[in-house]
Amino acid sequence: MNANTCIQPPQFLPLSPLYQQNFHIFTQKPQSLKPTKKSCYFSIRVCDYSFKGGVFRTQKSRVKCSVSEVEEQKDKQQKVVKRAYPFHNIEPKWQNYWEKNQTFRTPDEVDTSKPKFYVLDMFPYPSGAGLHVGHPLGYTATDILARLKRMQGYNVLHPMGWDAFGLPAEQYAIETGTHPKITTLRNINRFRSQLKSLGFSYDWDREISTTEPQYYKWTQWIFLQLLKRGLAYQAEVPVNWCPALGTVLANEEVVDGVSERGGHSVIRKPMRQWMLKITAYADRLLEDLDDLDWPESVKEMQRNWIGRSEGAELEFCVLNSDGKERDIKITVYTTRPDTVFGATYLVVAPEHSLLPSLMSLSQRESVEEYKDLASRKSELERTELQKEKTGIFSGCYAKNPANGEAIPIWVADYVLGSYGTGAIMAVPAHDTRDYEFATKYDIPIRWVVKPDDDDFSESGKAYEGGGSILNSSSSTSGLDINGLHSNVAASKVIEWADTTGNGKKKVNYKLRDWLFARQRYWGEPIPVVFLQDSGETAPILETDLPLALPELDDFTPTGTGEPPLAKAVSWVKTTDPSSGKPAMRETSTMPQWAGSCWYYLRYMDPKNSKELVDKTKEKYWSPVDIYVGGAEHAVLHLLYSRFWHKVLYDIGVVSTKEPFKCVINQGIILGEVQYTAFKNPDGNYVSADSADLSGEIIQEIIPEEKVIKSGDSFVLKGDPGIRLIARAHKMSKSRGNVVNPDDVVSEYGADSLRLYEMFMGPFRDSKTWSTSGIEGVYRFLGRTWRLIVGIPLPDGTFRDGTVAIDGEPSFEQLRSLHKCIAKVTEEIEGTRFNTGISAMMEFINAAYKWDTLPRSVVEEFVLLLSPYAPHIAEELWFRLGHLNSLAYEPFPKANPDYLKESTIVLPVQINGKMRGTIQIEEGCSEEDAFRLVSQDAKLSKLLDGKSIKKRIYVPGKILNVILGPQNIKAGVR
């Protein structure tokens, strides 16, 4: 570029009278190229631009500066260009202000005449990896809602804490020798710092951690209440035992039958464990789902998990080798007693208590081998529908009570000892699992139900529906249900079984009692002791709570099945507080779920040392209004919390039957899209649609810059014939696709991250992260800043205050503002955050076209923006002349007078035929309407050169132009 040529004004600056202010752009012209060791001086030509009267004017001058000064100025300008607004100064400033002034602290005593809003995140497990950008998705949503409700005059409870007991910290402690308390505190500090850097308006005075004794004192107290009511008990149950590690493993530590750590073989082994009787609340947990504002999918998952079913228990008498009845009966549970005549075999679980009595001598060895193999599978593996069914004949038979037939007894792992009675009557014609099993092992299939609306067929697959009963009559048993419909037949079979002593009506549940013990160190101690002389269980006194976790240097598994706490010998040996007799403490600890079952209650009253929660505070704040978290917690955490809450309701601790009024599941943020190409053994690329993935194919990740989109596919830019696989995966360290929010905040600011996560798509849907996508919302915040503050000064800084004026806004300005207010308010309350952001973007686009920027309009918009982007909003509010935070300023309300549409769409006919439409103002005259028709690109062509014979105008309804034959210009009558 010629050094004497002035640089043109940057295109991104709006050419509006709103920007009648000076700015400087530097150009260089070397005057002397005589560098010295100190510096090299240049003459700099300065163009002072001003925008007046609709044109740019310049005044030229020269200044002398050194090379180092030029380079310094150049670097500074590059940084200014990179930063659309000074978020790096703004965000720490306002985070410090909020912390210093405790802006978001909810007082212990609030004005209970005001409405309340309790919004809660499922509190996180603080891992050593810290947050990735998927975590703040839900946190940002709850923060927007909390900020909105504060501004709408609600008392808001918006707390945060840590679910900090659990397996990961203990595993890390075992591997490194670092006490889990140390790593947990370090991780908590990291998480807290990251959350604060994102500007979330949590009340940090209410922060809790499940690992603090003053917290788990009340977890232990709840356990004692369960124990008093017979809802906590000990039972012998199968657990995951790893001989190589010498420890019991939780289900989540077992993958495909081996330990997640080390890949060692895991077996199912019966051990005495603490159980919680959640099944006693099964009906209430089921019935109360109907009144909850939860995702229907979550409610359905809980219904299926509880699995209530009505049916019958039937007795099948075991036969000896001569076909005579023994004194052993197998009780089966069935939801289809109408199909009893179709039962051609029985199946018992490998762990069934009667199995040792059911094995024939010839089959004993084979059955024992099968039992051993089954013990190495998890319940999930055993019941997976897609898995091939396996089993073995016991060598024994039972009598079908309905028809007296001898049917074989099989052992199969698709039946669980923990469900129903641990035995089923198999009806292969009318149950898919039984059909597959019978087909595989050549067991007879008898059809006893004929569909109502289909031709009867005895081949192909099982029919599981209802219909008319056939092949179901026996003079021996006196039972005849032929011709009856399934429902009627089922009732008759139950009545017959009850009368003859062959069974009874039974309601059953899939829900099992909660295994409430872990053979681990890092968890809440269970507050009971066992008397040394009798083994009797005794609770410790409530006044002795908390029972603190003892310090241990060695937390490794004992190898004997005893928990690591057994190593704390002086702690284990104690006395029964009631009798004074020698006793031993329980050395198992509570599972991680325990502390998270009730934490939402402690937030209401976190420092109360006398009771779990003050009744007055609980009554005001309960239930949680909105609870946000992942759908993966649908049938564990959410179900366990509901169970504990109902127990606390029954004993008068809480005032509501349910803990969470509304549950919202946020979607998952996936990593950036990865593009995969395929190469054949010769190293040549092959298209994904023709690649033989089962052959010797080499996969290669292709960088985005080498990819282009072709139709619905992605192809190599250098060879469009090679189609690629484009896929986004869940963020994980193993895939290397984790995006650290600290990096995003450093480059774009916290407000940009918050805004982008809400703008990516519907809150409840899964979304794909795109670093390029965040630049769009970053530019939007930069445009908002420049609109209100003005363009940067020559040194890259910004003027104090704003360019807003105190004049009266126009009707159109108010109309734009109030449409934005209405849309943003509606979309926040409906958790449609992305469309709320779109409405604000539309407003900013409109505002850039205005000649003036009225202060009253700007202030309302800044308040509107603040829940989404609180840092920039606080700074703009301050620059608009306000000394206090906007956190409690009234949220704008839309004036309906400005929401009415003043324009209407007018249909236009020519010679009675519809030809198009025009937009007109209400009350538009016939002349103005016709003038708009004449100016319309399409309609004017139809009128050009034609005479107008007549115009028929119905105001606001239609304009019909009747043309005449004369060759006269359009618009002349």
TIZARO-13263 format. One line per 4 residues: number of its first residue (from 0); their letters; for each residue z, y, x of C-alpha. Coordinates in steps of 0.2 Angstrom, whole numbers. Each point is the difference from the previous one (the first is absolute). Layout:
BEGIN
NUM = a = Z:Y:X | ...;
END
This chain:
BEGIN
0 = mnan = 0:0:0 | -4:18:6 | 16:8:5 | -5:16:-8;
4 = tciq = -2:-8:-17 | 14:1:-12 | 7:-16:-7 | -2:-1:-18;
8 = ppqf = 15:-1:-11 | 6:-18:-3 | -8:-8:-16 | 17:-7:-6;
12 = lpls = 6:18:-3 | -2:5:-18 | -11:15:-2 | 11:8:-14;
16 = plyq = 7:17:-2 | 17:-9:1 | -3:-1:19 | -4:19:4;
20 = qnfh = 10:-2:17 | -5:0:18 | -1:-15:11 | -6:-1:18;
24 = iftq = -12:-12:9 | -2:0:19 | -16:-2:9 | -3:-1:19;
28 = kpqs = -11:9:12 | 3:-2:18 | 0:17:10 | 5:-8:16;
32 = lkpt = 0:-17:7 | 11:3:15 | 15:-12:-2 | 15:3:10;
36 = kksc = 14:-13:3 | 11:10:-12 | -13:2:-15 | -18:3:-5;
40 = yfsi = -2:15:-11 | -13:1:-14 | -5:14:-11 | 3:-5:-18;
44 = rvcd = -10:8:-14 | 11:1:-16 | -8:2:-17 | 13:7:-13;
48 = ysfk = -6:-6:-17 | 4:7:-16 | -6:-4:-18 | -3:16:-10;
52 = ggvf = -12:4:-14 | -6:-18:0 | -7:0:18 | 7:-4:17;
56 = rtqk = 2:15:12 | 4:-2:19 | 7:12:13 | -4:-6:18;
60 = srvk = 12:3:15 | 3:-8:17 | 16:-6:7 | 4:-8:17;
64 = csvs = 9:-16:2 | 1:-15:12 | -7:-17:0 | 17:-7:-3;
68 = evee = 3:11:-15 | -17:-5:-7 | 4:-18:2 | 18:3:-7;
72 = qkdk = -8:9:-15 | -13:-14:-3 | 13:-13:0 | 11:10:-12;
76 = qqkv = -15:2:-11 | -4:-18:0 | 17:-4:-6 | -1:12:-13;
80 = vkra = -16:-7:-6 | 8:-17:0 | 15:5:-11 | -6:7:-16;
84 = ypfh = 17:7:-3 | 16:0:11 | 9:-15:-8 | 8:-4:18;
88 = niep = 11:16:-3 | 2:-1:-18 | 6:-18:-3 | 14:0:13;
92 = kwqn = 6:17:-6 | 2:-5:-18 | 7:-18:3 | 13:9:10;
96 = ywek = 3:12:-14 | 2:-14:-13 | 12:-9:11 | 11:15:5;
100 = nqtf = 1:6:-18 | 2:-17:-8 | -14:5:-12 | -2:-17:-8;
104 = rtpd = 18:-5:-1 | 5:-6:-17 | 18:6:-3 | 14:-13:-3;
108 = evdt = 3:9:-16 | -15:6:-10 | -2:9:-16 | -2:-15:-12;
112 = skpk = -7:11:-14 | -16:1:10 | -13:-15:-1 | 1:-12:15;
116 = fyvl = -14:-8:10 | 4:-15:11 | -15:-5:11 | 2:-14:12;
120 = dmfp = -10:-8:14 | 3:-19:4 | 10:4:15 | -8:-6:17;
124 = ypsg = 5:-13:13 | 0:10:16 | -10:-10:12 | -3:4:18;
128 = aglh = -18:4:-3 | 4:16:-10 | -11:6:-15 | -19:-2:-1;
132 = vghp = -10:10:-12 | 1:-12:-14 | 19:3:-2 | 0:18:-5;
136 = lgyt = -12:-3:-15 | 14:-4:-12 | 12:12:9 | -12:14:-2;
140 = atdi = -2:-4:-19 | 19:0:-3 | 2:16:9 | -14:9:-10;
144 = larl = 9:-6:-16 | 17:6:7 | -6:17:5 | -9:2:-17;
148 = krmq = 16:-4:-10 | 11:11:10 | -12:15:-4 | 0:-5:-18;
152 = gynv = 19:2:-1 | 6:-18:2 | 15:-6:10 | -9:-12:12;
156 = lhpm = 6:-15:10 | -12:-4:14 | 10:-11:13 | -5:-11:15;
160 = gwda = 9:-14:9 | -3:-16:10 | -1:-18:-4 | 6:-4:17;
164 = fglp = 7:-18:0 | -12:-14:2 | -10:-12:11 | -11:11:11;
168 = aeqy = 14:9:8 | 9:-16:3 | -15:-9:7 | -3:15:12;
172 = aiet = 19:-1:5 | -2:-18:4 | -16:3:11 | 7:15:9;
176 = gthp = 18:-2:0 | 2:17:-8 | 13:1:-14 | -9:2:-17;
180 = kitt = 11:15:-3 | -7:10:14 | -18:-4:-4 | 3:4:-19;
184 = lrni = 8:17:4 | -15:4:12 | -12:-5:-13 | 8:10:-14;
188 = nrfr = 0:16:11 | -18:-3:3 | -4:-2:-18 | 10:15:-5;
192 = sqlk = -8:11:12 | -17:-5:-6 | 4:3:-18 | 7:17:4;
196 = slgf = -16:4:9 | -9:-2:-16 | 10:12:-10 | 7:-12:-13;
200 = sydw = 14:8:-11 | 13:-13:2 | 18:4:-2 | 5:-7:17;
204 = drei = 19:3:-4 | -2:-16:-11 | -8:-11:13 | 7:-17:0;
208 = stte = -3:-16:11 | 4:-18:-6 | 8:-3:17 | 14:12:-2;
212 = pqyy = 17:-8:-4 | 4:14:-13 | -17:-5:-9 | 1:-19:1;
216 = kwtq = 19:1:-5 | -8:2:-18 | -13:-13:3 | 15:-12:3;
220 = wifl = 9:6:-15 | -15:-4:-11 | 0:-17:7 | 19:-3:-4;
224 = qllk = -4:6:-18 | -14:-13:-1 | 12:-13:7 | 13:4:-13;
228 = rgla = -12:-3:-14 | -7:-16:6 | -16:8:5 | 2:-4:19;
232 = yqae = 3:-18:4 | -4:-13:14 | -12:-14:-1 | -9:-13:10;
236 = vpvn = -19:6:1 | -15:-3:11 | -2:13:13 | -13:2:14;
240 = wcpa = 8:-8:16 | -9:1:17 | 7:-13:12 | -8:8:15;
244 = lgtv = 8:17:-3 | 16:-8:-7 | 1:12:-15 | -4:3:-18;
248 = lane = -15:11:-3 | -4:11:-15 | -16:-4:-10 | -9:15:8;
252 = evvd = 3:-7:17 | -9:-16:-4 | -19:0:1 | -10:-16:-4;
256 = gvse = 15:-11:3 | 4:7:17 | 12:14:6 | -8:17:2;
260 = rggh = 9:2:16 | -5:-14:12 | -11:-11:-12 | 13:-13:-1;
264 = svir = 1:-13:-14 | 10:4:-15 | 8:-12:-12 | 8:1:-17;
268 = kpmr = 19:-5:2 | 14:1:-13 | 14:12:5 | 15:8:-9;
272 = qwml = -5:18:-4 | 6:14:-11 | -10:3:-16 | -1:14:-13;
276 = kita = -2:-6:-18 | -15:12:-4 | -5:-14:-13 | 14:5:-11;
280 = yadr = -9:17:-3 | -17:-8:-2 | -2:5:-18 | 6:18:2;
284 = lled = -11:2:15 | -15:-6:-10 | 4:10:-16 | 4:17:7;
288 = lddl = -17:0:9 | -8:6:-16 | 9:17:0 | -4:5:18;
292 = dwpe = -14:12:6 | -6:-11:14 | -17:-7:5 | -5:-14:-12;
296 = svke = -5:-10:15 | 18:1:7 | 8:-4:-17 | -12:-15:-2;
300 = mqrn = 4:-6:18 | 19:0:-5 | -3:-9:-16 | -10:-13:9;
304 = wigr = 14:-1:14 | 13:-2:-13 | -11:-13:-9 | 8:-3:-16;
308 = sega = -7:-14:-10 | 5:-10:-15 | -2:-19:-1 | 9:-16:1;
312 = elef = 10:-11:11 | -6:-19:-2 | 9:-15:7 | -11:-14:8;
316 = cvln = 9:-16:3 | -3:-8:18 | -6:-18:-1 | 5:-14:12;
320 = sdgk = -13:-12:8 | 1:-11:-16 | -5:15:-11 | 18:1:-7;
324 = erdi = 9:16:-2 | 13:5:13 | 15:12:-2 | -10:14:8;
328 = kitv = -9:13:-9 | -11:14:6 | 1:16:-9 | -16:10:0;
332 = yttr = -3:18:-7 | -17:3:-9 | -7:15:-9 | -12:-11:-9;
336 = pdtv = 10:-14:-9 | -15:-1:-11 | -9:-9:14 | 13:-14:3;
340 = fgat = -12:-14:-5 | -11:6:14 | 13:-2:14 | -7:-14:11;
344 = ylvv = 11:2:15 | 16:10:5 | 2:10:16 | 17:3:9;
348 = apeh = 2:13:14 | 3:-7:17 | 18:7:0 | 4:-7:-17;
352 = sllp = 18:-7:-1 | -6:-16:-8 | -14:-4:12 | 10:-12:11;
356 = slms = 3:-11:-16 | -18:1:-4 | -8:-7:15 | -6:-18:1;
360 = lsqr = 4:-9:16 | -19:-1:4 | -2:19:-2 | 16:6:8;
364 = esve = -7:3:17 | -15:9:-6 | 10:11:-12 | 12:5:13;
368 = eykd = -15:5:12 | -7:10:-15 | 17:9:-3 | 1:5:19;
372 = lasr = -17:8:-1 | 4:9:-16 | 16:7:8 | -11:9:12;
376 = ksel = -9:10:-13 | 5:16:-8 | 2:1:-19 | -15:12:0;
380 = erte = -11:-13:9 | 5:-14:-12 | -4:9:-16 | -16:9:6;
384 = lqke = -13:-4:-13 | -14:-1:12 | 8:-13:12 | -5:-18:-2;
388 = ktgi = 13:-10:-9 | 9:-14:9 | 12:-13:-5 | 6:-18:1;
392 = fsgc = 5:-14:-12 | 18:-3:-1 | -3:-19:-4 | 10:3:-16;
396 = yakn = -5:2:-19 | 8:9:-15 | -2:-2:-18 | -9:13:-10;
400 = pang = 12:3:-15 | -14:5:-12 | -10:-16:1 | 10:-12:11;
404 = eaip = -13:-2:14 | 5:-3:18 | -6:15:10 | 1:1:19;
408 = iwva = 12:12:9 | -8:10:14 | 8:12:13 | -10:16:3;
412 = dyvl = 4:16:9 | -9:11:-14 | 16:-3:-10 | 15:10:6;
416 = gsyg = 18:-6:-1 | 6:17:-3 | -10:3:-16 | 4:-8:-17;
420 = tgai = 7:-18:3 | -10:-3:16 | -11:-13:-10 | -15:2:-12;
424 = mavp = -9:-11:-12 | -18:1:6 | -14:2:-13 | -16:1:10;
428 = ahdt = -11:3:-15 | 9:16:-4 | 6:7:16 | -11:5:15;
432 = rdye = 12:-5:14 | 3:-17:-8 | -19:-2:-3 | -4:2:18;
436 = fatk = 14:-11:6 | -4:-14:-13 | -19:1:5 | 5:-1:19;
440 = ydip = 11:-15:-3 | -9:-9:-14 | 13:2:-13 | -5:-2:-18;
444 = irwv = -4:16:-10 | 4:0:-19 | -7:14:-11 | 12:4:-14;
448 = vkpd = -5:18:-5 | -17:5:-8 | -5:18:2 | -2:9:-17;
452 = dddf = -16:9:4 | -9:-12:11 | -7:-17:1 | 12:-13:6;
456 = sesg = -4:-6:18 | 9:-12:11 | -8:5:17 | -1:14:12;
460 = kaye = 16:9:1 | 17:1:-9 | 2:9:-16 | 16:11:0;
464 = gggs = -1:8:-17 | 6:-4:-17 | -9:-10:-14 | 1:-15:-11;
468 = ilns = 10:-15:6 | -8:-17:1 | 5:-17:8 | 18:4:-3;
472 = ssst = 8:-13:-11 | 12:-14:3 | 8:-12:-13 | 12:-5:14;
476 = sgld = 8:17:2 | -3:6:-18 | -9:16:7 | -17:4:-8;
480 = ingl = -7:18:3 | -19:-4:-2 | -9:13:-9 | 13:14:3;
484 = hsnv = -3:16:9 | 8:1:17 | 14:13:-5 | 5:-11:-15;
488 = aask = -1:-16:10 | 11:7:14 | 13:5:-13 | -1:-18:-7;
492 = view = 2:-8:17 | 15:10:4 | 8:-4:-17 | -4:-19:3;
496 = adtt = 7:1:18 | 16:8:-6 | 3:-13:-14 | -4:-15:10;
500 = gngk = 10:6:16 | -16:1:10 | 1:18:4 | 4:18:-7;
504 = kkvn = -7:17:-1 | 1:10:16 | -3:18:6 | -4:1:18;
508 = yklr = -3:13:14 | -10:0:16 | 13:12:6 | 12:-8:13;
512 = dwlf = 17:6:5 | 0:12:14 | 3:-7:18 | 13:13:6;
516 = arqr = 4:-5:18 | -8:1:17 | 5:-9:15 | -2:17:10;
520 = ywge = 11:13:9 | -8:16:-6 | 5:1:-18 | 15:4:-11;
524 = pipv = 15:-12:2 | 4:-10:-16 | 18:5:-5 | 7:-17:-3;
528 = vflq = 11:-12:10 | 2:-19:0 | 18:-7:0 | 1:-11:15;
532 = dsge = 10:-14:-8 | -10:-2:-16 | -17:9:3 | 3:10:-16;
536 = tapi = -9:16:-1 | 10:16:-2 | -6:18:-1 | 7:13:12;
540 = letd = 9:15:-9 | -10:14:-6 | 12:12:9 | -4:-9:16;
544 = lpla = -19:5:-1 | -10:3:9 | 0:-16:10 | -9:7:15;
548 = lpel = -12:-10:10 | 7:-5:17 | -8:6:16 | -9:-15:9;
552 = ddft = -8:0:17 | -9:-17:-4 | -10:0:-16 | -11:-15:4;
556 = ptgt = 0:-15:-12 | 14:-12:3 | -12:-15:-1 | 12:-10:-11;
560 = gepp = -5:9:-17 | 16:10:1 | -4:19:-1 | 2:11:15;
564 = laka = 16:8:-7 | 9:-17:3 | 0:6:18 | 12:14:-4;
568 = vswv = 15:-12:0 | 14:12:-1 | -9:8:-15 | -3:-16:-9;
572 = kttd = 18:-6:1 | 10:9:-12 | 13:-2:-14 | -3:0:-19;
576 = pssg = 6:17:-6 | 8:-7:-16 | 9:-16:7 | 2:4:18;
580 = kpam = -7:-17:4 | -12:-2:15 | -18:2:-5 | -18:2:8;
584 = rets = -12:14:-5 | -17:-3:-7 | -12:1:15 | -16:2:-10;
588 = tmpq = -6:18:-4 | -8:8:-15 | -19:1:-1 | -9:16:4;
592 = wags = -3:2:-19 | 19:3:-3 | 1:18:6 | -16:5:-9;
596 = cwyy = 5:-7:-17 | 11:15:-4 | -3:14:12 | -7:11:-13;
600 = lrym = 17:1:-8 | 9:5:16 | -12:15:3 | 8:8:-16;
604 = dpkn = 17:0:9 | -2:-5:18 | 17:5:7 | 11:-7:-14;
608 = skel = 13:-11:9 | 9:-5:-16 | -14:-7:-11 | -18:-6:2;
612 = vdkt = -5:16:-10 | 9:13:-11 | -3:-4:-18 | -4:18:-5;
616 = keky = -13:1:14 | -8:-16:-4 | -1:4:-19 | -9:16:5;
620 = wspv = -12:-6:13 | -4:-18:-7 | -13:-7:-2 | -12:4:15;
624 = diyv = -14:9:-9 | -14:-4:12 | 1:-14:13 | -15:-1:12;
628 = ggae = -3:-15:12 | -12:-15:4 | -5:-13:-13 | 6:-13:12;
632 = havl = 18:2:-6 | -4:-4:-18 | 9:-16:-1 | 13:1:14;
636 = hlly = 8:17:2 | -4:6:-17 | 7:-16:-9 | 15:-1:11;
640 = srfw = 4:19:-3 | -1:-3:-19 | 11:-15:1 | 14:9:9;
644 = hkvl = -2:15:-11 | 3:-10:-15 | 15:-8:7 | 7:18:4;
648 = ydig = -4:5:-17 | 9:-15:-8 | 16:5:10 | -1:19:-4;
652 = vvst = -6:7:17 | -17:6:-6 | -5:8:-17 | -18:-6:-1;
656 = kepf = -7:-18:-3 | -14:3:13 | 0:9:17 | -18:7:0;
660 = kcvi = -8:9:-14 | -17:1:7 | -7:-10:15 | -16:6:9;
664 = nqgi = -9:-11:13 | -10:10:13 | -16:-7:7 | -2:-6:18;
668 = ilge = -8:11:13 | -12:-11:10 | -5:3:18 | -17:8:3;
672 = vqyt = -15:-10:-4 | -5:-12:14 | -19:-4:2 | -3:-18:6;
676 = afkn = -17:-6:7 | -4:-18:4 | -9:-7:15 | -8:-17:2;
680 = pdgn = 3:-11:16 | -14:9:9 | 9:16:-2 | -12:7:-13;
684 = yvsa = 6:9:-15 | -3:-9:-17 | 2:8:-17 | 16:-4:-9;
688 = dsad = -9:-6:-15 | -9:-13:10 | 13:-4:13 | 7:-18:0;
692 = lsge = 18:4:1 | 5:-18:1 | -11:-2:16 | 2:7:18;
696 = iiqe = 0:19:-6 | 8:13:11 | 8:15:-9 | -1:18:7;
700 = iipe = 9:16:-7 | -13:14:-1 | 6:18:2 | -3:11:-15;
704 = ekvi = -13:12:10 | -12:-15:1 | 0:-4:-18 | -9:7:-15;
708 = ksgd = 0:-3:-18 | -16:-8:-8 | 2:-2:-19 | 16:-9:-4;
712 = sfvl = 1:-7:18 | 4:5:18 | -13:-3:14 | -2:3:18;
716 = kgdp = -6:17:3 | -11:-7:14 | -6:-15:-10 | 1:3:-19;
720 = girl = -6:-18:-3 | 18:-6:6 | 12:1:-14 | 18:2:4;
724 = iara = 17:-5:-8 | 10:15:-5 | 18:-4:-4 | 17:10:0;
728 = hkms = 16:-10:4 | 18:3:-3 | 7:10:14 | 9:-12:13;
732 = ksrg = 4:1:18 | -9:-16:3 | -17:7:-6 | 3:16:9;
736 = nvvn = -4:11:-15 | 17:8:-2 | -1:19:-1 | 15:9:5;
740 = pddv = 5:15:-11 | 7:9:15 | -18:2:7 | -7:6:-16;
744 = vsey = 14:13:-2 | -3:6:18 | -18:3:-3 | -1:5:-18;
748 = gads = 17:4:-6 | 12:-9:-12 | -7:9:-15 | -17:-7:4;
752 = lrly = 6:-17:1 | 10:2:-17 | -15:7:-8 | -12:-13:6;
756 = emfm = 10:-15:-5 | 1:7:-17 | -19:5:0 | -7:-17:6;
760 = gpfr = -1:-7:-18 | 11:-5:-15 | 18:-3:6 | 1:-18:-7;
764 = dskt = -16:-6:9 | -2:-6:17 | -9:12:11 | -9:0:17;
768 = wsts = 6:12:14 | -13:11:7 | 5:12:14 | -16:10:-4;
772 = gieg = 6:2:-18 | 16:9:5 | -10:14:7 | -6:5:-17;
776 = vyrf = 17:3:-7 | 5:9:17 | -15:12:-3 | 6:3:-18;
780 = lgrt = 17:5:6 | -8:11:14 | -11:8:-14 | 15:3:-10;
784 = wrli = 9:8:14 | -14:12:5 | -3:4:-18 | 18:7:-2;
788 = vgip = 4:5:18 | -17:5:6 | -10:-5:15 | 8:-1:17;
792 = lpdg = 2:14:12 | -9:0:17 | 14:-9:9 | 0:-14:-13;
796 = tfrd = 15:5:-9 | 1:6:-18 | 6:17:-7 | 17:1:-9;
800 = gtva = 0:0:-19 | -15:-4:-10 | -16:8:-6 | 6:-1:-18;
804 = idge = 0:16:-10 | 12:6:-14 | -14:3:-13 | -2:-7:-17;
808 = psfe = -10:-17:0 | -16:-1:-10 | -1:-12:-15 | -11:-11:10;
812 = qlrs = 12:-1:14 | 14:-4:-12 | -11:-13:-9 | -3:-9:17;
816 = lhkc = 18:0:4 | 7:-6:-16 | -13:-14:-1 | 6:-5:17;
820 = iakv = 18:0:-5 | -3:-10:-16 | -10:-13:10 | 12:-2:15;
824 = teei = 15:-1:-11 | -8:-13:-11 | -6:-10:15 | 17:0:10;
828 = egtr = 9:-6:-16 | -13:-13:-2 | 1:-5:19 | -19:4:1;
832 = fntg = 3:10:16 | -18:-1:6 | -7:9:-15 | 14:13:1;
836 = isam = -6:4:18 | -18:1:-6 | 5:13:-13 | 8:11:14;
840 = mefi = -15:-2:10 | -11:7:-14 | 12:14:-2 | -2:5:18;
844 = naay = -19:-1:-1 | 1:12:-15 | 12:12:9 | -12:2:15;
848 = kwdt = -12:8:-12 | 12:14:-6 | -1:17:6 | 19:2:0;
852 = lprs = 15:-12:2 | 14:5:-13 | 17:-4:7 | 6:-7:-17;
856 = vvee = -14:-13:0 | 3:-5:18 | 19:-2:-2 | -3:-12:-15;
860 = fvll = -13:-10:10 | 12:-1:15 | 14:-7:-12 | -13:-12:-6;
864 = lspy = -5:-6:17 | 18:-2:6 | 5:-18:-6 | -16:-6:9;
868 = aphi = 1:10:16 | 17:8:1 | 0:7:18 | -16:11:-2;
872 = aeel = 6:5:-18 | 17:6:7 | -8:10:13 | -12:8:-12;
876 = wfrl = 14:4:-12 | 10:8:14 | -16:10:5 | -1:6:-18;
880 = ghln = 16:8:2 | 13:-13:-6 | 15:-3:11 | 6:-16:-8;
884 = slay = -7:-17:-1 | -12:-3:-15 | 8:-18:-2 | 9:6:-16;
888 = epfp = -12:13:-6 | -7:-3:-18 | -15:-11:0 | -15:9:-8;
892 = kanp = -4:-3:-18 | -17:0:-7 | -4:14:-13 | -10:-8:-14;
896 = dylk = -9:16:-3 | -9:-2:16 | -5:-18:-3 | -11:3:-14;
900 = esti = -18:-3:4 | -10:17:-3 | -17:-8:3 | -9:-12:-11;
904 = vlpv = -16:-11:2 | -13:6:-12 | -14:-12:-5 | -18:8:1;
908 = qing = -14:-6:-11 | -18:6:2 | -10:-3:-16 | 14:-10:-7;
912 = kmrg = 0:-12:15 | 15:-1:12 | -5:6:17 | 16:3:9;
916 = tiqi = 16:10:0 | 8:16:7 | 18:6:3 | 5:15:-10;
920 = eegc = 16:10:-2 | 9:-2:-17 | -7:14:-12 | -16:1:10;
924 = seed = -14:10:-10 | -17:-7:-4 | -8:12:12 | 11:-5:14;
928 = afrl = -2:-18:-4 | -19:2:0 | 1:9:16 | 9:-14:8;
932 = vsqd = -14:-12:-6 | -13:11:7 | 9:-1:17 | 2:-19:0;
936 = akls = -12:-8:13 | -5:-14:-12 | 0:9:-17 | -9:15:6;
940 = klld = -15:-10:5 | -1:-6:-18 | -1:18:-6 | -11:7:13;
944 = gksi = -16:7:-8 | 5:-4:-18 | 4:12:-14 | 17:-1:-9;
948 = kkri = -3:-2:-18 | 18:-1:-5 | 18:-4:7 | 13:-10:-10;
952 = yvpg = 17:3:7 | 16:-8:-6 | 14:8:11 | 8:-13:11;
956 = kiln = -10:-14:-8 | -19:1:4 | -15:11:4 | -17:-5:-6;
960 = vilg = -15:10:6 | -16:-2:-11 | -15:4:11 | -16:9:-7;
964 = pqni = -18:-2:6 | -2:17:9 | -1:0:19 | 15:12:2;
968 = kagv = 13:1:14 | 16:-9:-3 | 14:11:-7 | -11:11:-10;
972 = r = 1:-1:-19;
END
